[in-house]
Amino acid sequence: MVGGETIEVHDHEYGLRQIAQYLECGACGTLFQEPMPTLAELAAFYPSDYHSMTHAGLLNKIRNDMRIRRLSKLLIDEGVILDYGCGDGAFMVQAAKNLPQRHFWGFEIADRTETTILVQGRVTLVRGSLRDLLAILPGCGLITLNHVIEHLPDPLGVVKALADRLLPGGIFEGQTPASDSLERSVFGKKWSGYHAPRHTVIFSRGGLCRMLERSGLSMPSVLGAFNPAALAVSLGSLPHKEGGRIRRSGWKWFALIALAGGLAPIDLWSGRPGIINFMAFKRPR
């Protein structure tokens, strides 16, 4: 059920002229683009300096360390770890060095199929289509989507396909913005969770849990996540009239991060966090 008016959102982070149009589900509050862009259209929305492709810097290393610590508590004894939407693979390389007994697979969509082996064979990076990945992906003990699910035109289809590759007892987890957040209420169309036009479906907490269950996963849950970078983008968007650009470097960015870090506890304590960690399980046989 769809309710309300079309929400038109400019690009407040990379300054593209494309204006995304969102509708909101009247039943659960999930947002989705209408019309939904094609994969080819989406590819044009990502500039060459897109932040997930440039993982250098101390802040990224700290963020990766926090993510590795979280994932290390979720691992089962069997299966590989898949990072779906892995960007340049920097996180997997760092994780492989911290977890030397584990094997990692990563996937990034691309026009041409390519497989790269890194870290003495413990990291396999696949570029291509989801079909290319599924043709060679072994059973997974953990599948992680870090700020990926909101970029997918068909998240239900992708999650179903990936859930089929989870071993019994395996975990499906990730991080994503939440449409029913305090931050969205405060910042409106300048909320970083839109990340227009690149975010296609922005789930509410309840909508995300229902989607995970429809994908065949069990016991879905969501928790607030500490992610000051997202709040920093919302703050940096405030001066923009009809879109703009925010550079994730230099003193202005670090000032925004510092301010966001101070405000982040309020976001978490509100009970309506702007960024959530989600998790669900593959039922044991």
C-alpha atoms as one frame of an Amber mdcrd trajectory, in Angstrom:
protein
   0.000   0.000   0.000   1.412   3.368  -1.069   0.406   6.605   0.566   1.273
  10.295   0.462   2.773  12.554  -2.162   5.889  12.058  -4.239   9.021  13.164
  -2.362  11.536  14.843  -4.703  15.112  14.770  -3.413  18.247  16.407  -4.848
  21.758  14.975  -4.634  23.284  16.669  -1.583  26.548  14.706  -1.588  27.928
  14.544  -5.145  25.948  17.327  -6.779  24.376  15.343  -9.629  21.499  17.071
 -11.409  19.337  13.951 -11.231  16.331  14.420  -8.918  15.070  11.201  -7.329
  11.363  10.696  -6.685  10.327   8.584  -3.696   7.027   7.132  -2.560   6.323
   5.887   0.950   4.603   2.633   1.853   1.540   3.523   3.882   1.693   0.199
   5.724   5.312   0.144   6.933   6.922   3.494   6.054   9.527   2.104   3.677
  10.583   4.531   0.912  11.261   3.527  -2.679  12.074   5.313  -5.907   9.292
   5.602  -8.474  10.087   5.095 -11.256  12.752   2.632 -10.164  16.022   3.287
 -12.043  17.521   0.495 -14.129  20.928  -0.955 -13.323  22.405   0.991 -16.242
  20.887   4.230 -14.950  22.126   3.542 -11.436  25.665   2.943 -12.673  25.759
   6.499 -14.020  24.954   7.903 -10.565  28.296   6.831  -9.043  31.232   9.185
  -9.725  34.784   7.889  -9.989  35.598   9.265  -6.517  32.617   7.604  -4.833
  33.491   7.060  -1.186  33.156   3.247  -1.076  35.844   3.019  -3.755  38.375
   5.103  -1.805  39.083   3.419   1.542  42.319   5.180   2.419  42.621   7.144
   5.642  42.540   6.719   9.389  38.767   7.115   9.759  38.099   4.305   7.306
  40.562   2.035   9.086  38.859   2.728  12.425  35.434   2.094  10.890  36.666
  -1.185   9.369  38.122  -2.274  12.713  34.763  -1.667  14.404  33.005  -3.687
  11.728  35.514  -6.554  11.976  35.018  -6.752  15.744  31.245  -6.901  15.277
  31.423  -9.614  12.613  33.944 -11.719  14.520  31.296 -12.282  17.218  28.827
 -13.666  14.666  30.935 -16.295  12.894  30.001 -19.963  12.822  32.633 -22.648
  12.306  31.765 -23.440   8.680  31.573 -21.541   5.423  33.160 -18.487   3.878
  32.361 -14.865   4.671  30.730 -12.966   1.793  30.894  -9.157   1.660  28.225
  -8.306  -0.924  28.886  -4.851  -2.348  32.518  -4.823  -1.257  33.692  -1.791
  -3.239  37.421  -2.064  -3.888  37.813  -4.983  -1.451  39.807  -3.004   1.116
  37.621  -4.139   4.002  38.058  -7.828   3.136  41.837  -7.472   2.920  41.907
  -5.803   6.338  39.528  -8.419   7.770  41.605 -11.299   6.367  44.665  -9.968
   8.181  42.719  -9.732  11.449  41.007 -13.124  11.069  43.743 -15.321   9.582
  41.762 -18.576   9.832  38.860 -17.374   7.668  38.278 -17.139   3.922  36.517
 -14.135   2.432  34.565 -13.571  -0.759  33.526 -10.188  -2.046  31.207  -9.067
  -4.811  30.803  -5.821  -6.721  28.512  -5.368  -9.700  30.282  -4.682 -12.993
  29.693  -4.876 -16.740  32.543  -7.355 -17.236  33.098 -10.554 -15.253  36.394
 -10.698 -13.384  37.711 -12.746 -10.459  40.716 -11.590  -8.421  42.534 -13.599
  -5.727  44.191 -11.669  -2.884  45.935 -12.271   0.478  47.531 -15.605  -0.452
  44.249 -17.059  -1.681  42.116 -16.136   1.351  40.228 -13.331  -0.413  38.281
 -13.891  -3.639  36.888 -10.745  -5.266  34.220 -11.275  -7.940  33.072  -8.497
 -10.259  30.162  -9.031 -12.618  26.501  -9.950 -12.177  24.768 -11.717  -9.302
  24.466 -14.740 -11.587  28.253 -14.751 -12.054  28.747 -14.769  -8.293  26.222
 -17.508  -7.589  27.801 -19.752 -10.216  31.002 -20.088  -8.142  30.140 -19.017
  -4.586  30.638 -21.756  -1.956  28.436 -22.120   1.114  28.544 -19.117   3.433
  28.602 -18.983   7.203  28.111 -15.215   7.166  26.843 -12.803   4.510  27.261
  -9.096   5.186  25.818  -6.109   3.290  27.255  -2.881   4.657  25.227   0.036
   3.247  24.298  -2.018   0.198  20.694  -3.180   0.546  19.416   0.379   0.043
  21.184   0.553  -3.346  19.403  -2.480  -4.835  16.473  -2.066  -7.271  15.201
  -5.525  -6.227  16.402  -6.120  -2.656  13.969  -8.990  -2.036  15.221 -10.912
  -5.071  18.876 -10.412  -4.140  18.395 -11.341  -0.479  16.445 -14.479  -1.415
  19.219 -15.594  -3.769  21.936 -14.938  -1.191  19.970 -16.577   1.631  19.939
 -19.791  -0.400  23.761 -19.840  -0.137  23.790 -19.531   3.642  24.657 -22.703
   5.513  22.210 -23.846   8.229  22.763 -21.633  11.252  24.467 -19.004   9.111
  23.910 -15.296   9.646  22.779 -12.583   7.244  23.640  -9.108   8.514  24.318
  -5.551   7.484  23.887  -1.863   8.085  21.453   0.541   6.393  19.552   3.800
   6.981  16.097   3.632   8.575  13.273   5.628   7.004  11.369   5.910  10.305
  14.234   7.695  12.037  14.425  10.834  14.150  17.172  12.093  11.845  14.872
  12.000   8.819  12.200  13.860  10.795  14.724  16.580  11.682  16.515  17.004
   8.334  13.686  16.213   5.915  14.819  16.028   2.298  18.394  16.839   3.388
  18.611  13.615   5.428  21.687  11.643   4.387  19.679   8.399   4.272  18.143
   9.434   0.965  21.595   9.612  -0.661  19.612  10.417  -3.801  19.623   9.259
  -6.505  21.685   6.215  -5.460  19.415   4.827  -2.734  16.561   2.963  -4.351
  14.734   1.406  -1.359  15.090   2.832   2.150  13.535   0.448   4.646  11.762
   1.221   7.862  12.739  -1.024  10.750   9.532  -3.040  10.492   9.624  -3.149
   6.692  13.163  -4.511   6.733  12.298  -7.272   9.199   9.329  -8.348   7.085
  11.446  -8.399   3.932  14.059 -10.607   5.629  11.344 -13.051   6.708   9.909
 -13.151   3.184  13.414 -14.059   1.990  13.306 -17.261   4.041  15.373 -15.997
   6.976  14.321 -16.242  10.598  14.523 -14.182  13.784  15.212 -10.813  12.106
  16.292  -8.004  14.410  17.496  -4.404  14.175  19.605  -2.294  16.524  20.796
   1.296  16.394  24.272   1.767  14.891  26.960   4.314  15.698  27.742   5.949
  12.352  28.651   9.641  12.725  29.579   9.922   9.024  25.909   9.604   8.038
  24.883  12.320  10.487  27.805  14.454   9.280  26.422  14.338   5.726  22.997
  15.440   6.978  24.612  18.359   8.810  26.734  19.248   5.785  23.620  19.323
   3.580  21.886  22.034   5.587  23.354  25.009   3.631  22.345  23.485   0.268
  19.352  24.902  -1.579  18.940  22.428  -4.445  21.677  19.889  -3.956  25.392
  20.296  -3.568  28.640  18.494  -2.885  30.214  17.332   0.364  33.855  16.305
   0.253  34.856  13.618   2.731  38.247  15.139   3.429  39.775  18.313   4.850
  39.041  20.323   7.957  35.363  20.943   7.121  34.660  17.213   6.945  36.511
  16.527  10.192  34.576  19.359  11.869  31.307  17.794  10.699  32.439  14.380
  11.978  33.310  15.877  15.369  29.931  17.601  15.653  28.116  14.457  14.508
  30.035  12.363  17.017  28.760  14.601  19.795  25.159  14.378  18.582  25.167
  10.642  17.783  24.245   9.516  21.335  21.021  11.551  21.109  20.190   9.746
  17.871  20.779   6.344  19.487  18.915   7.167  22.706  15.896   8.425  20.744
  14.871   4.856  19.907  14.583   5.930  16.251  18.210   5.773  15.013  19.133
   7.055  11.563  21.361   4.031  10.882  20.555   0.468  11.951  22.374  -2.838
  12.101  20.171  -5.741  11.000  20.549  -9.483  11.441  18.684 -12.678  10.564
  19.464 -16.408  10.600  19.242 -19.412   8.330  17.300 -22.068  10.198  19.349
 -25.137  11.163  18.231 -28.381   9.551
